Amino acid sequence: MSPALKFLIGLAAAILMGWIYHGPLGNGERLVSSIERQAQAALAQTGLPVQAQLGRDPLSRTATLSGNADRFQREGQGSLKGINDIIAEVPGISGYRWADEPERSAMPLLVESLIQIILAYLLGLGLAWLIWGRKRREGFY
């Protein structure tokens, strides 16, 4: 079997395992739901009637904020944090937008996951080559 075919089979297997973990096993939905709960809890502390909803079709970590908030409440001023700052500090949120603003494209969670899987696969392959794949000169370990 050629090295290129082995590489492609390994990469396809890694991508397939990542997709199964993300989609059919439901871990992507659980992650987005968990981040959304944290965002709602952070917004509840402000006392303002603002809601955060993360992308569901496709799943994404970008929050869409809706509710009545003026510019000062949204952006804050100086050391006073606004809603934008509060949402940006929620672990796992990759970005945010207000529902009354033009829609921006958000990277789907599956794409984020697959990029990380491919990079991890290539890193592992590179480390394996460094450790076991090079021909060693006589007398060196």
N, CA and C of each residue as an Amber inpcrd file, in Angstrom:
protein
   423
   0.8650000  -1.1740000   0.0000000   0.0000000   0.0000000   0.0000000
   0.9080000   1.2330000   0.0000000   0.5650000   2.2020000  -0.8200000
   1.4040000   3.3910000  -0.9500000   1.2670000   4.2910000   0.2860000
   2.3160000   5.0580000   0.6010000   2.2560000   5.9680000   1.7520000
   1.1420000   7.0090000   1.6180000   0.8870000   7.4780000   0.4040000
  -0.1670000   8.4780000   0.2030000  -1.5390000   7.8860000   0.5380000
  -1.7670000   6.6450000   0.1650000  -3.0410000   5.9930000   0.4590000
  -3.2020000   5.7800000   1.9690000  -2.1220000   5.3890000   2.6380000
  -2.1590000   5.2300000   4.0960000  -2.4950000   6.5610000   4.7660000
  -1.8710000   7.6290000   4.2920000  -2.1300000   8.9640000   4.8250000
  -3.5980000   9.3360000   4.6590000  -4.1490000   9.1250000   3.4670000
  -5.5410000   9.4860000   3.1870000  -6.5190000   8.6370000   3.9940000
  -6.2290000   7.3580000   4.1520000  -7.0990000   6.4910000   4.9520000
  -7.0970000   6.9470000   6.4060000  -5.9270000   7.2570000   6.9510000
  -5.8400000   7.7370000   8.3270000  -6.5630000   9.0590000   8.5130000
  -6.3920000   9.9760000   7.5580000  -7.0650000  11.2720000   7.6320000
  -8.5750000  11.1070000   7.5450000  -9.0340000  10.2500000   6.6350000
 -10.4740000  10.0020000   6.4970000 -11.0400000   9.3820000   7.7750000
 -10.2980000   8.4780000   8.3930000 -10.7630000   7.8500000   9.6380000
 -10.8640000   8.8890000  10.7540000  -9.8750000   9.7840000  10.8440000
  -9.9100000  10.8240000  11.8790000 -11.0910000  11.7650000  11.6590000
 -11.3150000  12.1550000  10.4270000 -12.4410000  13.0480000  10.1110000
 -13.7700000  12.3550000  10.4040000 -13.8880000  11.0930000  10.0510000
 -15.1230000  10.3420000  10.3040000 -15.3960000  10.2310000  11.8000000
 -14.3720000   9.9470000  12.5880000 -14.5580000   9.8570000  14.0450000
 -14.9770000  11.2060000  14.6150000 -14.3860000  12.2910000  14.1120000
 -14.7600000  13.6320000  14.5660000 -16.1900000  13.9690000  14.2250000
 -16.6090000  13.6150000  13.0210000 -17.9920000  13.8830000  12.6100000
 -18.9750000  13.0800000  13.4570000 -18.6700000  11.8110000  13.7010000
 -19.5590000  10.9700000  14.5230000 -19.6680000  11.5430000  15.9310000
 -18.5460000  11.9580000  16.5070000 -18.5440000  12.5390000  17.8500000
 -19.3670000  13.8260000  17.8790000 -19.2230000  14.6460000  16.8630000
 -19.8930000  15.9390000  16.8190000 -21.3870000  15.8150000  16.5140000
 -21.7140000  15.0240000  15.5150000 -23.0950000  14.9630000  15.0360000
 -23.9350000  13.8720000  15.6570000 -23.8090000  12.6380000  15.1840000
 -24.6900000  11.5650000  15.6560000 -24.6420000  11.3120000  17.1650000
 -23.4960000  11.4820000  17.7960000 -23.4330000  11.2840000  19.2480000
 -23.9570000  12.4940000  20.0150000 -24.1570000  13.6180000  19.3310000
 -24.8060000  14.7790000  19.9400000 -23.9220000  15.6810000  20.7740000
 -22.6210000  15.5090000  20.7160000 -21.7400000  16.3260000  21.5460000
 -21.6710000  17.7770000  21.0670000 -21.8540000  18.0250000  19.7890000
 -21.8900000  19.4010000  19.2920000 -23.0910000  20.1540000  19.8600000
 -24.2390000  19.5250000  19.8510000 -25.4580000  20.1400000  20.4000000
 -25.3160000  20.3820000  21.8940000 -24.7330000  19.4230000  22.6050000
 -24.5270000  19.5940000  24.0520000 -23.5940000  20.7660000  24.3440000
 -22.5410000  20.9060000  23.5480000 -21.6090000  22.0110000  23.7470000
 -22.2950000  23.3500000  23.5310000 -23.0280000  23.4720000  22.4300000
 -23.7170000  24.7290000  22.1230000 -24.7660000  25.0320000  23.1920000
 -25.4930000  24.0440000  23.6470000 -26.4940000  24.2640000  24.7000000
 -25.8460000  24.7150000  26.0000000 -24.7190000  24.1280000  26.3400000
 -24.0020000  24.5120000  27.5580000 -23.5020000  25.9550000  27.4750000
 -22.9310000  26.3270000  26.3530000 -22.4500000  27.7010000  26.1730000
 -23.6230000  28.6730000  26.2130000 -24.7410000  28.2910000  25.6090000
 -25.9230000  29.1530000  25.6020000 -26.4540000  29.3730000  27.0190000
 -26.4600000  28.3200000  27.8480000 -26.8940000  28.4720000  29.2430000
 -25.9750000  29.4250000  30.0000000 -24.6760000  29.3130000  29.7780000
 -23.7270000  30.2180000  30.4350000 -23.9570000  31.6650000  29.9850000
 -24.2300000  31.8530000  28.7030000 -24.4860000  33.2020000  28.1820000
 -25.7690000  33.7660000  28.7890000 -26.8180000  32.9500000  28.8940000
 -28.0750000  33.4010000  29.4930000 -27.8670000  33.7700000  30.9630000
 -27.0620000  32.9930000  31.6690000 -26.7910000  33.2840000  33.0820000
 -26.0270000  34.5960000  33.2260000 -25.0660000  34.8320000  32.3390000
 -24.3010000  36.0870000  32.3900000 -25.2030000  37.2770000  32.0940000
 -26.1180000  37.1210000  31.1360000 -27.0420000  38.2100000  30.8060000
 -28.0630000  38.4350000  31.9190000 -28.4610000  37.3880000  32.6010000
 -29.4340000  37.5250000  33.6910000 -28.8810000  38.3980000  34.8110000
 -27.5740000  38.3870000  35.0080000 -26.9570000  39.1960000  36.0520000
 -27.0250000  40.6930000  35.7450000 -27.2260000  41.0400000  34.4780000
 -27.3120000  42.4600000  34.1230000 -28.6700000  43.0430000  34.4870000
 -29.6940000  42.2010000  34.5800000 -31.0350000  42.6740000  34.8770000
 -31.7430000  43.2940000  33.6890000 -31.1460000  43.2030000  32.5240000
 -31.7520000  43.7600000  31.3100000 -32.5110000  42.6730000  30.5600000
 -33.5730000  43.0400000  29.8510000 -34.3530000  42.0450000  29.1050000
 -33.6720000  41.6770000  27.7790000 -32.5250000  41.0440000  27.8690000
 -31.7520000  40.6610000  26.6840000 -31.5720000  39.1520000  26.6970000
 -31.6970000  38.5470000  25.5350000 -31.5360000  37.1020000  25.3890000
 -30.3910000  36.8110000  24.4230000 -29.7230000  35.6880000  24.6310000
 -28.6710000  35.2260000  23.7280000 -29.0750000  33.8670000  23.1820000
 -28.8860000  33.7020000  21.8970000 -29.1990000  32.4310000  21.2670000
 -28.0590000  32.0770000  20.3330000 -27.5180000  30.8760000  20.4740000
 -26.4410000  30.4390000  19.6060000 -27.0070000  29.7710000  18.3650000
 -26.2130000  29.7530000  17.3130000 -26.6600000  29.1870000  16.0410000
 -26.9900000  27.7150000  16.1560000 -28.0960000  27.3350000  15.5790000
 -28.5290000  25.9350000  15.6280000 -28.5550000  25.2720000  14.2450000
 -28.6300000  26.0320000  13.1880000 -28.7110000  25.4160000  11.8540000
 -27.8490000  26.2040000  10.8880000 -26.5820000  25.9440000  10.8130000
 -25.7940000  24.9190000  11.4890000 -25.3900000  25.3730000  12.8860000
 -24.9400000  24.4080000  13.6880000 -24.4630000  24.7260000  15.0290000
 -23.2720000  25.6710000  14.9370000 -23.2900000  26.7240000  15.7530000
 -22.1410000  27.6320000  15.8010000 -22.0290000  28.2110000  17.1980000
 -20.8630000  28.7750000  17.4830000 -20.6150000  29.3720000  18.7920000
 -20.8210000  30.8790000  18.7610000 -21.4910000  31.3860000  17.7360000
 -21.7780000  32.8150000  17.6180000 -23.1370000  33.1030000  18.2400000
 -23.1600000  34.0590000  19.1670000 -24.3970000  34.4050000  19.8830000
 -25.1320000  35.5110000  19.1310000 -26.4380000  35.3470000  19.0030000
 -27.3030000  36.4010000  18.4920000 -28.0460000  36.9780000  19.6840000
 -27.8360000  38.2650000  19.9220000 -28.4340000  38.9400000  21.0660000
 -29.6920000  39.6640000  20.6280000 -30.7260000  39.5760000  21.4400000
 -31.9760000  40.2760000  21.1300000 -32.5530000  40.8430000  22.4140000
 -33.2750000  41.9190000  22.2710000 -33.8960000  42.5520000  23.4210000
 -33.7180000  44.0620000  23.3490000 -34.3010000  44.7300000  24.3230000
 -34.2310000  46.1870000  24.3660000 -32.9920000  46.6170000  25.1400000
 -32.0530000  47.1780000  24.4210000 -30.8490000  47.7190000  25.0460000
 -30.3700000  48.8770000  24.1810000 -30.1130000  50.0000000  24.8300000
 -29.6190000  51.1400000  24.0570000 -28.1110000  50.9860000  23.8040000
 -27.5520000  51.9460000  23.1060000 -26.1440000  51.8610000  22.7080000
 -25.2250000  51.7960000  23.9320000 -25.5080000  52.5890000  24.9560000
 -24.6900000  52.5830000  26.1740000 -24.7350000  51.2090000  26.8430000
 -25.9300000  50.6160000  26.9250000 -26.0490000  49.3060000  27.5530000
 -25.3310000  48.2370000  26.7240000 -25.3730000  48.3720000  25.4180000
 -24.7130000  47.3990000  24.5510000 -23.1990000  47.5040000  24.6250000
 -22.6860000  48.7400000  24.5370000 -21.2450000  48.9310000  24.4110000
 -20.5400000  49.2890000  25.7100000 -21.2660000  49.7630000  26.7100000
 -20.6400000  50.1820000  27.9540000 -19.8550000  51.4690000  27.7360000
 -19.1100000  51.8660000  28.7520000 -18.2990000  53.0570000  28.6120000
 -17.1880000  53.0210000  29.6500000 -15.9750000  53.1930000  29.1880000
 -14.8350000  53.1840000  30.1020000 -14.7310000  51.8680000  30.8500000
 -14.7310000  51.9620000  32.1820000 -14.6030000  50.7540000  32.9880000
 -15.9380000  50.0260000  33.1720000 -17.0480000  50.6560000  32.7640000
 -18.3580000  49.9930000  32.8430000 -18.5240000  49.0620000  31.6510000
 -18.6980000  47.7890000  31.9410000 -18.8540000  46.8150000  30.8700000
 -20.2480000  46.8950000  30.2770000 -20.2890000  46.7500000  28.9710000
 -21.5600000  46.6500000  28.2900000 -21.9190000  45.1900000  28.0620000
 -23.0840000  44.9830000  27.5000000 -23.5450000  43.6160000  27.2140000
 -22.5820000  42.9180000  26.2660000 -22.0550000  43.6530000  25.2770000
 -21.1040000  43.0630000  24.3350000 -19.8840000  42.4990000  25.0600000
 -19.3610000  43.2510000  26.0230000 -18.1950000  42.7930000  26.7860000
 -18.5330000  41.5730000  27.6400000 -19.7010000  41.5890000  28.2350000
 -20.1240000  40.4830000  29.0980000 -20.2490000  39.1980000  28.2880000
 -20.8610000  39.2930000  27.1200000 -21.0240000  38.1110000  26.2550000
 -19.6790000  37.6350000  25.7270000 -18.8110000  38.5610000  25.3610000
 -17.5030000  38.1810000  24.8240000 -16.6620000  37.4280000  25.8550000
 -16.9250000  37.6320000  27.1410000 -16.1640000  36.9640000  28.2000000
 -16.6970000  35.5700000  28.5400000 -17.8460000  35.1960000  28.0030000
 -18.3930000  33.8670000  28.2820000 -17.5070000  32.8310000  27.5950000
 -16.9720000  31.8620000  28.3550000 -16.1120000  30.8500000  27.7440000
 -16.8540000  30.0790000  26.6500000 -16.2400000  29.9920000  25.4890000
 -16.8210000  29.2420000  24.3820000 -17.4950000  30.0970000  23.3320000
 -17.8360000  31.3440000  23.6430000 -18.4530000  32.2250000  22.6490000
 -17.3630000  32.6780000  21.6740000 -17.5890000  32.4660000  20.3970000
 -16.5940000  32.8750000  19.4080000 -16.8810000  34.2590000  18.8450000
 -18.1050000  34.7270000  19.0000000 -18.4830000  36.0400000  18.5030000
 -19.9310000  36.3170000  18.8530000 -20.3680000  37.5220000  18.5330000
 -21.7570000  37.8830000  18.8220000 -22.2160000  38.8920000  17.7900000
 -23.5130000  39.0200000  17.6950000 -24.1350000  40.0460000  16.8690000
 -25.5060000  40.3240000  17.4610000 -26.0230000  41.5020000  17.1970000
 -27.3680000  41.8490000  17.6400000 -28.3430000  41.4920000  16.5380000
 -29.5370000  41.0890000  16.9150000 -30.5510000  40.6540000  15.9480000
 -30.9390000  41.7750000  14.9880000 -30.8140000  43.0450000  15.4180000
 -31.1920000  44.1500000  14.5420000 -30.0350000  44.6220000  13.6550000
 -28.8910000  43.9360000  13.7000000 -27.7570000  44.2470000  12.8380000
 -27.7610000  43.2950000  11.6470000 -27.0680000  43.6620000  10.5730000
 -26.9890000  42.7480000   9.4320000 -26.3110000  41.4330000   9.8380000
 -26.7900000  40.3720000   9.2640000 -26.2600000  39.0630000   9.6190000
 -24.8640000  38.8750000   9.0610000 -23.9670000  38.3580000   9.9030000
 -22.6090000  38.0220000   9.4960000 -22.4940000  36.5120000   9.4450000
 -21.6640000  36.0360000   8.5680000 -21.5020000  34.5900000   8.5030000
 -20.6860000  34.1120000   9.7010000 -21.0870000  33.0000000  10.2460000
 -20.4020000  32.4000000  11.3850000 -19.8680000  31.0390000  10.9590000
 -18.6840000  30.7030000  11.4600000 -18.1180000  29.4100000  11.1210000
 -18.8800000  28.3200000  11.8720000 -19.3980000  27.3380000  11.1450000
 -20.1090000  26.2420000  11.8160000 -19.1820000  25.4710000  12.7620000
 -19.7380000  24.9890000  13.8340000 -18.9860000  24.2450000  14.8300000
 -18.3400000  23.0000000  14.2180000 -19.0200000  22.3460000  13.2970000
 -18.4590000  21.1610000  12.6560000 -17.1900000  21.5100000  11.8890000
 -17.1830000  22.6380000  11.2000000 -15.9890000  23.0550000  10.4540000
 -14.8460000  23.3530000  11.4230000 -15.1580000  24.0570000  12.5250000
 -14.1300000  24.3180000  13.5460000 -13.5390000  23.0060000  14.0460000
 -14.4040000  22.0540000  14.3360000 -13.9550000  20.7670000  14.8660000
 -13.1010000  20.0170000  13.8510000 -13.5240000  20.0050000  12.5950000
 -12.7740000  19.2720000  11.5740000 -11.4120000  19.9110000  11.3210000
 -11.3230000  21.2330000  11.3750000 -10.0270000  21.8970000  11.2220000
  -9.0860000  21.4650000  12.3470000  -9.6090000  21.4320000  13.5680000
  -8.7780000  21.0140000  14.7000000  -8.3630000  19.5490000  14.5650000
  -9.2530000  18.7070000  14.0980000  -8.9420000  17.2870000  13.9290000
  -7.8580000  17.1120000  12.8770000  -7.9720000  17.8180000  11.7610000
  -6.9710000  17.7100000  10.6970000  -5.6080000  18.2050000  11.1870000
  -5.5920000  19.3330000  11.9010000  -4.3240000  19.8450000  12.4320000
  -3.7120000  18.8770000  13.4340000  -4.5360000  18.2860000  14.3010000
  -4.0300000  17.3180000  15.2780000  -3.4840000  16.0730000  14.5780000
  -4.1580000  15.6260000  13.5320000  -3.7050000  14.4620000  12.7700000
  -2.3470000  14.7530000  12.1310000  -2.2170000  15.9320000  11.5170000
  -0.9500000  16.2900000  10.8760000   0.1690000  16.4610000  11.9090000
  -0.1480000  17.0360000  13.0580000   0.8430000  17.1840000  14.1190000
   1.2990000  15.8100000  14.6130000   0.3610000  14.9200000  14.8390000
   0.7070000  13.5610000  15.2730000   1.5290000  12.8300000  14.2400000
   1.1810000  12.9960000  12.9800000   1.9270000  12.3650000  11.9020000
   3.3520000  12.9190000  11.8400000   3.4740000  14.2440000  12.0000000
   4.7990000  14.8560000  11.9820000   5.6610000  14.4080000  13.1500000
   5.0610000  14.3410000  14.3510000   5.8100000  13.8600000  15.5130000
   6.2170000  12.3990000  15.3490000   5.3320000  11.5880000  14.8230000
   5.6590000  10.1780000  14.5870000   6.8130000  10.0510000  13.5950000
   6.8040000  10.8750000  12.5730000   7.8880000  10.8370000  11.5970000
   9.2050000  11.2560000  12.2540000   9.1710000  12.3040000  13.0970000
  10.3910000  12.7450000  13.7720000  10.9440000  11.6710000  14.7080000
  10.0510000  10.9680000  15.3910000  10.5050000   9.9770000  16.3790000
  10.8810000   8.6560000  15.7240000  10.0440000   8.1480000  14.8310000
  10.2580000   6.8110000  14.2880000  10.5720000   6.7570000  12.7990000
  10.3530000   7.8090000  12.0790000  10.4380000   7.7170000  10.6250000
  11.7680000   8.0530000  10.0020000  12.6190000   8.8060000  10.6820000
  13.8830000   9.2010000  10.0740000  14.9120000   8.0900000  10.1950000
  15.7770000   8.0390000   9.2190000  16.8840000   7.0900000   9.2880000
  17.9420000   7.6950000  10.2080000  18.4140000   6.9020000  11.1400000
  19.4050000   7.3910000  12.0950000  20.8080000   7.0570000  11.6130000
  21.7180000   7.9730000  11.8970000  23.1180000   7.7220000  11.5460000
  23.7010000   6.7760000  12.5880000  24.6730000   6.0460000  12.1840000
  25.3260000   5.0660000  13.0530000  25.9620000   5.7760000  14.2610000
  25.7530000   5.2710000  15.4380000  26.3870000   5.8120000  16.6370000
  25.5600000   6.8450000  17.3660000  24.4240000   7.2970000  16.8110000
  23.5690000   8.2830000  17.4670000  22.2330000   7.6410000  17.8060000
  21.6310000   8.1300000  18.8650000  20.3250000   7.5840000  19.2690000
  19.2630000   8.5990000  19.0820000
